[in-house]
């Protein structure tokens, strides 16, 4: 029964923040131990007489801080009973790269299982097929960059059903990965535009291309996913926002 604590509607603190604290208390006290499934959104709504939007916001924050993990079609599970005092990376690529005021959208070009190229095998330390996602970012009506992602098949159950181009990749993997992201290794380089990338981005073969590589790594040191962004023919301003998480 969820009756040990309830929300205080007379408090100036927002309801979703109160719900986040209630759920976090149950996790940290190990009333809901690591690996256990928490009550459904509907059950939490009824127990605390709050809206589904309030519950979802609370759960989203706890997923971001590493306490919970959502599994497509199964529910939400406890991943850790201790607070994450590390660093989380937040990226807003449209604003960070092109500035405010642009009209941008992301289009899904390809998704499915494929054999990874040799460099991706090296990054992910696997010879097995991976789940592949290719999205195109269009800014002010013009193709701006490609986002290519490679995910080992056992890293993200349910990724084939997720809205992969509507959610920033880091956030998507926080929700879908079977392990908590411990660190992100990032590299930026200038390369040469060739092949399909040149055709899709409407740049000539041999023109300069910005490549941003990100490798997501679990606490066990093993890769969770690898993604790279390829763009050319525009001015770029890259910004990475780091936020310290408290208890």
C-alpha positions in Angstrom: 0.0 0.0 0.0 1.3 3.5 -0.9 0.1 5.2 2.3 3.3 6.2 4.2 3.5 9.6 2.7 1.3 11.8 0.5 1.5 15.1 -1.3 0.8 18.4 0.4 -1.4 20.6 -1.7 -0.9 23.6 0.6 2.9 23.5 0.0 4.5 25.9 -2.5 6.5 23.0 -3.8 5.3 21.7 -7.1 3.4 18.4 -7.0 5.7 16.6 -9.4 8.7 17.5 -7.1 6.8 16.1 -4.1 6.0 12.9 -6.1 9.6 12.6 -7.1 10.7 12.8 -3.4 8.1 10.3 -2.4 9.2 7.7 -5.0 12.9 8.4 -4.2 12.3 7.8 -0.5 10.8 4.4 -1.2 13.8 3.5 -3.4 16.4 4.8 -1.0 14.8 3.0 1.9 14.8 -0.1 -0.2 11.0 -0.5 0.2 11.3 -0.7 -3.6 14.7 -2.5 -4.0 16.9 -2.5 -7.1 15.4 -4.6 -9.9 11.8 -4.3 -8.6 9.0 -2.9 -10.7 7.3 0.2 -9.3 3.5 0.7 -9.4 2.0 1.7 -12.7 1.3 5.4 -13.5 -2.4 4.7 -12.9 -1.8 3.1 -9.5 0.4 6.1 -8.4 -2.3 8.5 -9.6 -5.0 6.8 -7.6 -2.8 6.3 -4.5 -1.8 10.0 -4.3 -4.7 11.7 -6.1 -2.5 13.4 -8.7 -2.6 13.7 -12.4 -0.8 11.4 -14.8 1.2 14.4 -16.0 2.5 14.9 -12.5 3.5 11.2 -12.1 5.2 11.2 -15.5 7.3 14.3 -14.8 8.4 12.7 -11.5 9.4 9.4 -13.1 11.2 11.2 -15.9 13.4 13.1 -13.4 14.2 9.8 -11.6 15.1 8.1 -14.9 17.4 11.0 -15.7 19.1 10.7 -12.3 19.6 7.0 -12.6 17.1 5.7 -10.0 14.6 4.2 -12.6 14.5 2.7 -16.0 11.6 2.3 -18.3 11.2 -0.9 -20.3 8.9 -0.7 -23.4 5.7 -2.7 -22.8 6.8 -4.0 -19.4 6.8 -1.0 -17.0 9.3 1.0 -14.9 12.0 -0.6 -12.8 14.4 0.5 -10.0 18.0 0.5 -11.2 19.7 2.0 -8.2 18.8 2.6 -4.5 21.6 5.3 -4.0 21.7 8.8 -5.4 23.7 9.6 -8.5 26.3 12.1 -7.5 28.0 12.0 -10.9 27.4 14.2 -14.0 24.7 13.9 -16.5 25.1 15.3 -20.1 22.3 17.2 -21.7 22.5 18.2 -25.3 20.2 20.4 -27.3 21.8 20.0 -30.7 19.4 22.3 -32.7 19.9 25.3 -30.4 23.5 24.5 -29.6 24.7 24.2 -33.2 22.5 26.6 -35.1 21.3 29.1 -32.5 17.7 30.1 -31.6 15.0 31.0 -34.0 15.6 28.3 -36.6 12.9 26.0 -37.9 14.2 22.5 -37.5 12.9 18.9 -37.7 14.5 15.5 -37.6 13.5 12.8 -40.2 14.0 9.1 -39.8 15.8 7.7 -42.9 16.7 4.1 -41.8 16.3 1.8 -38.8 16.9 -1.9 -38.3 19.5 -4.5 -37.6 22.7 -4.5 -39.7 26.3 -5.6 -39.6 28.4 -2.6 -38.3 31.4 -1.3 -40.2 34.9 -2.1 -38.8 35.4 1.2 -37.0 32.0 0.8 -35.2 33.0 -2.8 -34.2 36.1 -1.3 -32.6 34.1 1.3 -30.7 31.5 -1.1 -29.5 33.9 -4.1 -29.0 31.5 -6.4 -30.7 31.4 -8.6 -33.9 27.7 -9.1 -33.6 24.9 -7.3 -35.6 23.7 -4.0 -34.1 20.6 -1.9 -34.2 21.1 0.9 -36.6 19.4 4.3 -36.7 20.0 7.0 -39.3 18.2 10.4 -38.9 18.5 13.6 -40.9 18.2 17.0 -39.3 16.6 19.6 -41.6 17.0 23.3 -40.6 15.1 26.1 -42.3 14.2 23.7 -45.1 17.8 22.6 -45.8 19.5 19.3 -44.8 21.9 20.2 -42.0 23.4 17.0 -40.6 23.1 13.3 -40.3 22.9 11.4 -37.0 24.0 7.8 -37.2 23.6 5.5 -34.2 24.7 2.0 -33.5 23.4 0.0 -30.5 24.4 -3.5 -29.5 21.3 -5.7 -29.7 21.5 -6.7 -26.0 22.0 -3.1 -24.8 18.5 -1.6 -25.3 15.6 -4.0 -25.3 12.6 -2.5 -27.0 14.6 0.0 -29.0 12.9 -1.2 -32.2 9.6 0.2 -30.9 10.9 3.5 -29.5 10.4 6.9 -31.1 14.1 7.1 -32.0 14.1 10.5 -33.8 11.8 12.3 -31.5 14.0 12.0 -28.4 17.6 13.2 -28.0 19.8 10.2 -28.3 21.4 10.5 -24.8 17.9 10.7 -23.2 16.7 7.9 -25.4 19.5 5.6 -24.2 18.8 6.6 -20.6 15.3 5.4 -21.0 16.1 2.3 -23.1 19.5 1.0 -22.1 19.7 -2.1 -19.8 22.6 -0.5 -17.9 23.1 3.0 -16.4 25.3 5.3 -18.5 28.4 6.0 -16.5 30.3 8.3 -18.9 30.3 9.7 -22.4 33.4 9.8 -24.5 33.2 12.6 -27.1 35.5 13.4 -30.0 35.2 16.1 -32.7 37.1 16.0 -36.0 37.0 17.5 -39.5 36.7 14.8 -42.2 36.0 14.6 -45.9 32.5 14.3 -47.2 31.9 11.3 -49.4 29.2 8.9 -50.7 25.7 8.9 -49.3 26.4 11.6 -46.7 27.5 14.0 -49.5 24.3 13.1 -51.5 21.9 13.5 -48.6 23.5 16.7 -47.3 23.8 18.1 -50.9 27.5 18.8 -50.5 30.1 17.8 -53.1 32.4 14.8 -52.6 35.6 15.9 -51.0 34.2 18.9 -49.2 34.9 19.4 -45.5 32.6 17.7 -43.0 32.3 18.1 -39.2 32.1 14.8 -37.4 31.0 14.6 -33.7 31.5 11.1 -32.2 29.9 10.0 -28.9 30.5 6.7 -27.1 28.2 5.9 -24.2 29.8 3.7 -21.6 28.3 1.7 -18.7 29.7 1.5 -15.1 31.2 -1.9 -16.1 33.4 -0.1 -18.7 31.6 -1.7 -21.6 30.1 0.4 -24.4 26.3 0.9 -24.4 26.0 2.7 -27.7 27.9 4.8 -30.3 26.5 7.7 -32.3 28.1 10.2 -34.7 26.8 13.4 -36.2 28.0 14.4 -39.7 27.4 17.9 -41.1 28.9 20.2 -43.7 28.5 23.5 -45.4 27.3 25.5 -42.4 28.7 27.4 -39.5 28.6 25.4 -36.2 28.8 26.4 -32.6 29.0 23.3 -30.3 28.0 23.5 -26.7 27.8 20.7 -24.2 25.9 21.4 -21.0 27.0 19.5 -17.8 24.8 19.4 -14.7 25.9 18.2 -11.3 23.2 16.0 -9.7 22.7 16.1 -6.0 21.0 13.6 -3.7 
